[in-house]
Amino acid sequence: MEKMKLEDDLLGIKQAKGGLWLVFGDFNTLRGPEEIFNSQFNHSTTFLFNEFIWEAGVRDVRMGGHRYTYFCQSEPKMSKLDKFLICRGLLNHFPNISVVAVSRELSDHCPILLQSVIVDFGFVQVVTKVWESFTGYGTHDRYLAAKLKFLKNEIKKWGATDYPKEVKELHRLKLRIQKLDVASESRELSKSESKERRLVFHKIAEQDKIATLDVKQKARIRGIVDSDVKTRFFHSFVNSKQQKKSYPRAGYKWNVEHKRR
């Protein structure tokens, strides 16, 4: 009943306001049996949800990345609960819109990303710059081999510079979690794989905790240093005023000395 009320409220708001609409979140409802694994499928709620999508005039954009967005922590149960529902008008303005479910890491839900452009974090620029800057000699095949080797070495340097050892290890652990999650979408994980996932999970949590404490410690030290600098400045300013006070008046100057009592 609560789901039906929410859907009716959304329809009412959309019809009253008009415009371009995008609705997203955890709908806790499925669109079909292909969106659930190892759990009971409810036909009636699926029918009502699909009817709401049709009446609202929105589309469920096809999602890449993970097949499911919710993973039960205690049992091998998965489902696709999180969605972006986009109106046709918005899709006409942004025809390249795509949805990607990324690794959930420590959560039981996968974050879903909506994007209309291809995101690059610098790798393409590095490859382009290195490829165009190479100079060499020799036959065509030797020249190409040398150029590819040069590109490989430069990419390694870029990776070593931009990704410290700790970040690389954390990235490796997250990739392992992601691979196990992808595997669990098509089959039940073995006991060793489930145990490995728990261990990797705890390692990621521990590294995140250490990183958080490190950030807090640096912020605390920065605050102490800033406070100490401000205190020294204040005291030096007050002391300089107390050492010598001048009062110009009618062409005369009095030096007032402060004597200790």
C-alpha positions as CSV (number, residue, x, y, z in Angstrom):
1,M,0.0,0.0,0.0
2,E,2.8,2.4,0.8
3,K,4.5,1.7,-2.5
4,M,1.2,2.4,-4.4
5,K,0.7,5.7,-2.4
6,L,4.2,6.8,-3.3
7,E,3.7,6.0,-7.0
8,D,0.3,7.8,-7.0
9,D,1.9,10.9,-5.3
10,L,4.7,11.0,-7.9
11,L,2.2,10.7,-10.7
12,G,0.2,13.6,-9.2
13,I,3.2,15.8,-8.8
14,K,4.4,15.1,-12.3
15,Q,1.0,15.8,-13.9
16,A,0.7,19.0,-11.9
17,K,4.2,20.4,-12.5
18,G,5.1,19.2,-15.9
19,G,8.6,19.7,-17.3
20,L,11.4,17.2,-17.6
21,W,11.5,14.5,-15.0
22,L,14.1,12.1,-13.6
23,V,13.2,9.8,-10.7
24,F,15.9,7.7,-9.1
25,G,16.6,5.6,-6.0
26,D,15.9,2.3,-4.3
27,F,12.4,1.5,-5.5
28,N,12.4,-1.9,-3.6
29,T,10.5,-3.3,-6.6
30,L,11.4,-5.4,-9.6
31,R,10.4,-5.1,-13.3
32,G,10.7,-8.8,-14.0
33,P,12.0,-12.1,-12.8
34,E,15.4,-11.5,-14.5
35,E,16.1,-8.8,-11.9
36,I,16.2,-11.2,-9.0
37,F,18.4,-14.1,-7.9
38,N,17.7,-16.8,-5.3
39,S,14.7,-15.0,-3.9
40,Q,10.9,-15.2,-4.3
41,F,9.4,-13.2,-7.2
42,N,6.2,-11.1,-6.6
43,H,4.2,-10.8,-9.8
44,S,1.6,-8.4,-8.5
45,T,4.0,-5.7,-7.3
46,T,5.9,-6.0,-10.6
47,F,2.7,-5.5,-12.6
48,L,1.9,-2.3,-10.6
49,F,5.4,-0.9,-10.9
50,N,5.5,-1.4,-14.7
51,E,2.1,0.2,-14.9
52,F,3.4,3.2,-12.9
53,I,6.4,3.5,-15.3
54,W,4.0,3.5,-18.4
55,E,1.6,6.0,-16.9
56,A,4.4,8.4,-15.8
57,G,5.9,8.3,-19.3
58,V,9.4,7.5,-18.1
59,R,11.9,4.9,-19.2
60,D,14.1,2.6,-17.2
61,V,17.5,3.2,-18.8
62,R,19.5,0.0,-19.5
63,M,22.2,-0.4,-16.8
64,G,25.8,-1.5,-17.4
65,G,28.3,-2.7,-14.8
66,H,26.8,-5.0,-12.3
67,R,23.6,-6.9,-13.1
68,Y,22.1,-6.5,-9.6
69,T,22.3,-3.5,-7.2
70,Y,21.3,-5.1,-3.9
71,F,23.3,-8.0,-2.3
72,C,22.2,-9.6,0.9
73,Q,25.1,-9.8,3.4
74,S,24.0,-13.0,5.1
75,E,22.7,-15.0,2.2
76,P,23.5,-15.3,-1.6
77,K,20.4,-13.2,-2.6
78,M,20.6,-10.5,-5.1
79,S,18.2,-8.1,-6.9
80,K,18.0,-5.0,-9.0
81,L,16.2,-2.5,-6.8
82,D,18.0,0.8,-7.7
83,K,17.0,2.6,-10.9
84,F,17.0,5.8,-12.9
85,L,13.6,6.5,-14.5
86,I,14.0,9.2,-17.1
87,C,11.3,11.0,-19.1
88,R,11.4,10.8,-22.9
89,G,11.9,14.6,-23.2
90,L,15.1,14.4,-21.2
91,L,16.4,11.5,-23.2
92,N,15.8,13.6,-26.4
93,H,18.0,16.4,-24.9
94,F,20.7,13.9,-23.8
95,P,20.6,10.9,-26.1
96,N,23.9,9.5,-24.8
97,I,22.7,9.0,-21.2
98,S,23.8,5.8,-19.7
99,V,23.6,4.2,-16.2
100,V,26.3,2.1,-14.6
101,A,26.2,0.1,-11.4
102,V,29.7,0.3,-9.8
103,S,31.3,-1.8,-7.1
104,R,29.5,-1.8,-3.8
105,E,32.6,-2.4,-1.7
106,L,31.4,-2.3,2.0
107,S,27.8,-1.5,1.3
108,D,24.9,-3.9,0.5
109,H,23.9,-1.6,-2.4
110,C,25.8,-0.8,-5.6
111,P,26.0,2.9,-6.3
112,I,24.5,3.7,-9.7
113,L,25.9,6.5,-11.8
114,L,24.1,8.5,-14.5
115,Q,26.3,10.1,-17.1
116,S,25.9,11.6,-20.5
117,V,29.6,11.9,-21.5
118,I,32.6,9.6,-21.4
119,V,34.7,10.2,-18.4
120,D,38.5,10.0,-18.6
121,F,40.9,10.4,-15.7
122,G,44.0,11.3,-17.7
123,F,45.0,8.0,-19.3
124,V,44.0,9.0,-22.8
125,Q,45.9,12.3,-22.5
126,V,49.1,10.5,-21.3
127,V,48.9,7.9,-24.2
128,T,48.3,10.6,-26.8
129,K,51.1,12.8,-25.5
130,V,53.7,10.0,-25.4
131,W,52.6,8.6,-28.7
132,E,53.1,11.9,-30.5
133,S,56.3,12.8,-28.7
134,F,58.3,9.7,-29.6
135,T,61.2,10.0,-32.0
136,G,63.1,7.0,-33.3
137,Y,64.7,5.4,-36.4
138,G,65.1,2.1,-38.2
139,T,62.8,-0.1,-40.2
140,H,59.0,0.3,-39.8
141,D,58.6,-2.8,-37.7
142,R,61.6,-1.9,-35.4
143,Y,60.3,1.6,-35.2
144,L,56.9,0.5,-34.1
145,A,58.3,-2.0,-31.6
146,A,60.5,0.7,-30.1
147,K,57.5,3.1,-29.9
148,L,55.3,0.6,-28.2
149,K,58.0,-0.2,-25.7
150,F,58.5,3.5,-25.0
151,L,54.7,3.9,-24.5
152,K,54.6,0.9,-22.1
153,N,57.4,2.3,-20.0
154,E,55.9,5.8,-19.9
155,I,52.5,4.3,-18.8
156,K,54.3,2.4,-16.0
157,K,55.9,5.7,-14.9
158,W,52.6,7.5,-14.9
159,G,51.0,4.7,-12.9
160,A,53.8,4.7,-10.3
161,T,53.6,8.4,-9.9
162,D,49.8,8.8,-9.7
163,Y,49.1,5.7,-7.6
164,P,51.1,5.1,-4.5
165,K,51.6,1.6,-3.1
166,E,48.8,1.9,-0.6
167,V,46.4,3.2,-3.1
168,K,47.3,0.4,-5.5
169,E,46.8,-2.3,-2.8
170,L,43.4,-0.8,-1.9
171,H,42.5,-0.7,-5.6
172,R,43.5,-4.3,-6.0
173,L,41.4,-5.4,-3.0
174,K,38.4,-3.5,-4.4
175,L,38.8,-5.1,-7.8
176,R,38.9,-8.5,-6.2
177,I,35.6,-7.8,-4.3
178,Q,34.1,-6.6,-7.6
179,K,35.2,-9.8,-9.4
180,L,33.7,-12.0,-6.7
181,D,30.4,-10.0,-6.8
182,V,30.2,-10.3,-10.6
183,A,30.8,-14.1,-10.2
184,S,28.1,-14.3,-7.6
185,E,25.6,-12.9,-10.0
186,S,25.8,-16.0,-12.2
187,R,26.6,-18.7,-9.7
188,E,26.8,-19.4,-6.0
189,L,30.2,-18.6,-4.5
190,S,32.2,-21.5,-3.1
191,K,33.1,-21.6,0.6
192,S,36.6,-20.5,-0.1
193,E,35.4,-17.6,-2.2
194,S,32.9,-16.5,0.4
195,K,35.7,-16.7,3.0
196,E,38.0,-14.7,0.8
197,R,35.4,-12.0,0.3
198,R,34.9,-11.6,4.0
199,L,38.7,-11.3,4.5
200,V,39.0,-8.8,1.7
201,F,36.0,-6.9,3.0
202,H,37.7,-6.5,6.4
203,K,41.0,-5.4,4.9
204,I,39.2,-2.7,2.9
205,A,37.4,-1.5,6.0
206,E,40.6,-1.4,8.0
207,Q,42.5,0.6,5.3
208,D,39.6,3.0,5.0
209,K,39.6,3.4,8.8
210,I,43.4,4.1,8.8
211,A,43.0,6.6,6.0
212,T,40.2,8.4,7.9
213,L,42.3,8.6,11.0
214,D,45.2,9.9,9.1
215,V,43.1,12.6,7.6
216,K,41.7,13.6,11.0
217,Q,45.3,13.6,12.5
218,K,46.6,15.8,9.7
219,A,43.6,18.2,10.2
220,R,44.2,18.3,14.0
221,I,47.9,19.0,13.5
222,R,47.1,21.7,11.0
223,G,44.7,23.2,13.4
224,I,47.2,23.2,16.3
225,V,49.9,24.8,14.0
226,D,47.5,27.5,12.8
227,S,46.4,28.2,16.3
228,D,50.0,28.4,17.6
229,V,50.9,30.8,14.8
230,K,47.9,33.0,15.5
231,T,48.7,33.0,19.3
232,R,52.4,34.0,18.7
233,F,51.3,36.8,16.4
234,F,48.8,38.1,18.9
235,H,51.3,38.1,21.8
236,S,54.0,39.8,19.7
237,F,51.5,42.4,18.7
238,V,50.4,43.1,22.3
239,N,54.0,43.1,23.6
240,S,55.1,45.6,21.0
241,K,52.3,47.9,22.0
242,Q,53.1,47.7,25.7
243,Q,56.8,48.3,25.2
244,K,56.3,51.7,23.8
245,K,53.2,53.9,23.6
246,S,53.3,57.3,22.0
247,Y,50.5,59.9,22.3
248,P,51.0,62.8,19.8
249,R,49.2,65.9,20.9
250,A,49.6,69.6,20.1
251,G,53.1,68.9,18.7
252,Y,54.3,67.1,21.8
253,K,55.1,63.4,22.4
254,W,54.9,61.6,25.7
255,N,56.6,58.3,26.3
256,V,54.7,56.3,28.8
257,E,56.7,53.7,30.7
258,H,54.9,50.9,32.5
259,K,56.6,50.0,35.8
260,R,55.9,46.9,37.7
261,R,54.4,47.4,41.1
